[in-house]
């Protein structure tokens, strides 16, 4: 099958333009060779498909952008300053200074994409086309409904209610439009999802395009968000006190019952579960630590990596993903890999995430436990080893990019004793900010990102692209949505059964609690670990109204030192060896790069001053 890639539209070198007709006798009035008339587009199946293909570019490259949503959550810190992420984390954004805004949720960009979706709907539903194939028309219309729903969902979860626009505007139209209520937006998105699912049912589309199941997955996400505390009026106003009645309508439900909304979310999630398959979720006991870690790696690779032990059948976990081809691939590894491999260390894990990985026996990790403090990277949740690169972790052949300075191929983020002739020196690890290889791209946190970097040793991070797909929706997210709704509805046995299936696949022990509040906390923790770096955490903490105690925390990092044991020495090249070194690990609060804080206005993003000035009916979010 053909895969949709970053440069989807190979048909249109310049985006399709609408050309006015004029006198045929005017020999100067010809259509430029790089332009195509709109009327011609909707008469030609290939051009019509190309028009819809281009709309997919509004999805960007998913979460593989250089700046990741993880870095405005308690998962990661962006290494490079002055990119605007620090303004969000320091709670200093405002309508004039928005900080970092990605194109995949930028207000203006989303409406540009929505306009293209509306064009498709108008042309096909309005009958202003001569496409003869009903199958093709249903497909294109289904894709447009899904993409329109997705783009509105993106804005809804950042901004709350936005104006619902279902037509293409001309320059002479009035662009002053009121925001629709949160409930109206939810209903509109769900309607589009249902329409898209109906139109796409039974159709086989090229890899990377939407499917009926993807439409249901989007519906599941939207409904679990709608049921969350952030949009339950009494709970929202308890967090953000000074909100006017009309603005509350943009952000929450004016009426109805939260339990009823959880029931809708549960039903929507179960529909995805019944039609999808997932990956290894039929287990009745935990797999081994090695298998659990490998299962998680296989899921992160989308089954696509040629690395040893990666299971290709893990691709069944993906419901809707962005695929890449070699010619137009991204260098995600280079953006986030260790600087000692000539990479950029962009979005590095922070200690707050690392410390939240439980011990393999299900107990909590704690720096106050002497044994755990002495060996913090031993006997942890198997997913830890597939997500985090830590001091001493094995990695790729370093000599392919950095010379023969590390035959052991291990991550070095500490300062270690080392013999230089007869002198003992402090050797700064090759992946520190004092690295002899490259010092300006080192991690501030002492950790590096592992999860979505292809572990194939033949793909060397700094020079080669990778083909790992970005998972917009995967089966496990729908399972989590089902678990969450079941917990809130008091159906604890059912919720616990599915939660344990996810844990068994990862090699983690069974959860046995029968207390609703405790199970809720266990579930939220499990979702945090399983969905790390998948653009879930930033939204989850906000919709659960727990951002102050999660996103608002100060960043922690790790300081590692290695001192010779009595009678032991090592000369270059350094490698991790607990028989030679006494290693010390200290968790330290980091304020110099980001002095994180939280303001409850951040539960919703501000509209830019320019947008408010252009649309005088666009009411600003509270606190701005």
Secondary structure, DSSP 8 states (H G I E B T S, - for coil): -----TT--SS-SS---------TT-TT----TT---HHHHTT-HHHHHHHHHHHGGGGTTGGGSSS-GGGGTTTEEESSSSSSHHHHHTT--BTTB-----TTT-HHHHHHHHHHHHHHHHHHHS-------HHHHHHHHHHHHHHHHHHHHHHHHHHSS-----S---TTS--------HHHHHHHHHHHHHHHHHHHTT----TTS--HHHHHHHHHHHHHHHHSGGGSHHHHHHHS----HHHHHHHS-SSS-HHHHHHHHHHHHHHHHHH---SS---SS---HHHHHHHHHHHHTTT---STT--GGGGGGEEEEE---GGG---HHHHHS-GGGT----EEE-HHHHTTS-BTTS----TTSHHHHHTTTSSB-GGGGGTEE-TT-B-S-THHHH-SS-TT-B---SEEEEEETTEEEEEE-TTSTT-SS-STT--SSS-EE-TTS---TTS-TTT------EEEEEHHHHHHHHHHHHHHTT-HHHHHHHHHHHHHHHT--------HHHHHHHHHHHHHHHTTTSS-HHHHHHHTT--TTTTTS-EEEEEEEEEE-TT---BSS----TTTEEEEEEEEEE-SS------GGGGS----HHHHHH-TT----TT-
